[in-house]
Amino acid sequence: MKIYGVSILALCFLAGHIIGDYLGKVFHLSGNLGGVGFAMLFLILLYDFIKRKNLLHEETESGILFWSKMYIPVVVAMSASQNVKAALSGGWVALLVGIIATVACYLLVPVFSSISQKKQIK
């Protein structure tokens, strides 16, 4: 049954990749535009749909959850390394913008954390 989880992930990946390639062509880009994001969105929506219809076996669910947990860190690591390479080859402005965005994200973590805690208290 775990193989069904892998097959669902593969189908979502293929659908996202096809849509990302199509969007890349529509916007005249040489790459895939958001294929991984679409794949994750499809996986979340399909998983929710199957679970609500009670068609999901326990082993299939564990397969989907395992691969979805593995999928996100791998994709984030791959895209982060590509962004660093692009920033270094793009010059100092790209590198400076990346540093500023990273610092801003780190500074906003406590702000979002306090907002989240206030909502949980109410």
Secondary structure, DSSP 8 states (H G I E B T S, - for coil): -HHHHHHHHHHHHHHHHHHHHHHHHHTT-SS-SSHHHHHHHHHHHHHHHHHHTT---HHHHHHHHHHHHHHHHHHHHHHHHHHHHHHHHH-HHHHHHHHHHHHHHHHHHHHHHHHHHHHHH-
